[in-house]
Amino acid sequence: MASLLSSSFLFAWDEKFVFETQQQQQDFEYILKELRCVTCPNQNIADSYAPIAKAMQEEVYVRIKRGENLETIREYLLSHYGNYVFYKPLMTEQNYILWFGPFGMLLVGGLMWFAFFKKSHPLPNPPPQTGEGIR
């Protein structure tokens, strides 16, 4: 029964979203999987049955059929739905601290550990030279 339902769903999917080229189909499937449904937690719009997800699918479909590239579609969705719609957040000035903060903290922590280790374990002094080996 489940296979019958899933095959009928796939058939309906193929009838609804028909593309002229295989590349358009691949772009469509790719971008749907990278976009988050704004009403369903942790679900992309390809797997969501929410009305807003269906509207987003149709918008992406229309834009791909018009020949827009994926970057233009992403910019539209960003302006319309915000940064939340992307699973992988964009790197902007507002979130540099989120991208580079962990590396900066690791660097600062490593420098502090090195400074502490150097103070608590000084290098041994070299043995004094007696002058016998120098001629």
C-alpha positions in Angstrom: 0.0 0.0 0.0 2.8 2.4 0.9 4.6 1.7 -2.3 1.4 2.5 -4.2 1.0 5.8 -2.4 4.7 6.8 -2.9 4.6 5.9 -6.6 1.4 7.9 -7.1 3.0 10.8 -5.3 6.1 10.6 -7.5 3.9 10.4 -10.6 2.0 13.6 -9.5 5.3 15.3 -8.8 6.6 14.5 -12.3 3.4 15.7 -13.9 3.3 19.0 -11.9 7.0 20.0 -12.4 7.9 19.3 -16.0 11.2 20.8 -17.3 12.6 21.3 -20.8 16.1 20.1 -19.9 17.6 17.6 -17.5 19.8 20.4 -16.0 16.7 22.3 -15.0 15.3 19.2 -13.3 18.6 18.7 -11.4 18.8 22.3 -10.4 15.2 22.2 -9.1 15.8 19.0 -7.0 19.1 20.4 -5.7 17.7 23.8 -4.6 14.6 22.2 -3.0 16.8 20.1 -0.8 19.0 23.0 0.4 16.0 25.2 1.4 14.4 24.9 4.8 10.6 25.0 5.2 9.8 28.1 7.2 7.0 26.4 9.1 8.3 22.8 9.6 11.3 22.4 11.9 14.3 20.7 10.4 12.6 19.8 7.1 13.5 20.9 3.6 10.8 22.1 1.2 11.2 19.0 -1.0 9.9 16.8 1.9 7.4 19.2 3.4 3.6 19.2 2.8 3.1 22.6 4.3 1.2 25.1 2.1 4.1 27.6 2.3 6.6 24.9 1.2 4.4 24.1 -1.8 4.2 27.8 -2.6 8.0 28.0 -2.4 8.4 24.9 -4.7 6.1 26.5 -7.2 8.0 29.8 -7.1 11.3 28.0 -7.6 9.8 26.0 -10.5 8.5 29.2 -12.2 11.9 30.9 -11.8 13.8 27.9 -13.2 11.5 27.6 -16.1 12.1 31.4 -16.8 15.8 30.6 -17.0 17.0 32.2 -13.8 20.1 30.8 -12.3 20.3 29.3 -8.8 22.0 32.4 -7.3 19.3 34.7 -8.4 16.6 32.4 -7.0 18.5 32.2 -3.7 18.7 36.0 -3.5 14.9 36.2 -4.1 14.2 33.7 -1.4 16.6 35.4 1.0 14.9 38.8 0.5 11.4 37.2 0.8 11.9 34.7 3.7 15.2 35.7 5.4 18.4 33.9 6.2 16.5 31.2 8.1 15.4 29.6 4.8 18.9 28.3 4.1 20.3 25.2 5.9 23.8 26.5 5.3 23.8 30.2 6.5 25.3 32.8 4.2 28.5 34.5 5.3 27.7 38.1 5.9 29.1 40.9 8.1 26.4 40.2 10.7 27.5 36.6 11.3 31.3 36.7 10.9 31.6 36.0 14.6 29.7 32.8 14.2 32.0 31.7 11.3 35.3 32.7 12.7 34.7 33.0 16.5 35.5 29.3 17.2 38.8 29.5 15.4 39.7 32.7 17.2 38.8 31.2 20.5 40.9 28.1 19.7 43.8 30.3 18.8 43.6 32.4 21.9 43.2 29.3 24.1 46.3 27.8 22.4 48.3 30.9 23.0 47.3 31.1 26.7 48.1 27.4 27.2 51.5 27.9 25.5 52.3 30.9 27.7 51.2 29.1 30.9 53.2 26.0 29.9 56.3 28.0 29.2 56.1 29.8 32.5 55.5 26.7 34.6 58.2 24.5 32.8 61.1 26.7 31.9 63.8 25.3 29.7 66.8 24.0 31.6 69.9 26.2 31.6 72.7 24.9 29.4 75.8 23.5 31.2 78.4 26.2 31.9 81.4 26.0 29.6 84.7 25.5 31.3 86.8 26.7 28.5 88.6 23.3 27.9 87.0 22.6 24.6 87.7 26.0 23.1 91.1 26.5 21.4 
